[in-house]
Amino acid sequence: MPHTGEWRVRLHLFEDGGTTKARAVIDTGTRELTGHGVAHRNPADTDVPEIGDELAAGRAMQDLGRQLVEIAERDIEGTGATGPGPRPAVGWPA
């Protein structure tokens, strides 16, 4: 059964001194979630606002992604379906 949808994302950036904050809001049509991200510039580094924007926005989007995955996992459990089991270890063997 085909399914299409459109979710809207708004990204708000706030810079004050060497700190950039981001708030990402996703509207799915049935719920709204907000993710947050922050980036701090080292005072010794060159002031490049775009880098702070990218870091803060990326972190806010990661926060949204984490929230969406958690909601999906709860929804899966609510259907009685079983998950894929434990996730494999990541990285080099100890």
Disulfide bonds with the S-S distance in Angstrom:
none
